[in-house]
Amino acid sequence: MLRITKQSLLNGTLVIEKEGTETVVATLNATIQEDGSSNINRFIQSNALYLSNKKAMDDDFARFDAAMTAMMSED
């Protein structure tokens, strides 16, 4: 029997630009399932860059969380 499910995805990338070169610091993924359950994942790819830019990174994490909350309200 075929079961089809619907999910909403949200993806983000936190990037630092230094001397014209962009470096990915973290990747963010969120999924909202059809049944209303959700999850959010954060993959920090450079601890050193994250820690040296912690305030900006944490602000971006908060913006991503807010986008996910808004998306949850739409479903």
SULNOR-V236186 format. One record per residue. PSI is psi in whole degrees, 0 to 359 (none if undefined). Layout:
# SULNOR-V236186
psi = [PSI;PSI]
This chain:
# SULNOR-V236186
psi = [137;130;124;132;155;138;153;137;146;129;145;155;128;123;141;133;127;122;40;1;130;135;129;125;321;153;135;138;139;144;133;120;161;327;2;351;156;161;157;136;141;125;105;118;343;100;319;313;323;309;325;348;31;314;311;319;315;325;319;321;317;321;322;316;320;321;322;317;318;319;324;323;333;328;none]
